């Protein structure tokens, strides 16, 4: 972009400004500075144009510092929110993988129950786990010999149900 040379008259002082910004923009900035100086001079009749210009410059500099601090604060907050979002996304993905692993484990256990001639408990969903994408990192379910539940004639045995999940030990 080419530099524009703009002649401004502020408080009777002509100055030539060289800027990449448009002439219209620079003239609006010059008008804003002139209005700020005039406002300071109107509030205090004994203030000189130089003192009003210095006061206007200090005011604009103060506003610029406060705006920069506010912008930095917003950047920090956004960075923190992005980190929190990233952690939440990772936790959600980890939870989805765990759910899929548990679905596969349930399906495996149901298959074993069916193969062993046991009935699948009522109310247990009959759906199968969704297919796994090729190449997905999927942990394999643990295999081994498990003890069987022995049916009790006098009602359900809560300990018997849990004993199904315990590994068999070689007892004499």
Long-range contacts (C-beta under 8 A, 24 or more apart in sequence): 6-30, 10-34, 10-37, 10-53, 11-37, 11-49, 11-52, 11-53, 12-49, 33-60, 36-60, 100-129, 100-130, 100-132, 100-138, 101-138, 101-139, 103-129, 103-130, 104-129, 104-132, 104-138, 104-141, 105-141, 108-141, 112-146, 116-148, 118-148, 118-149
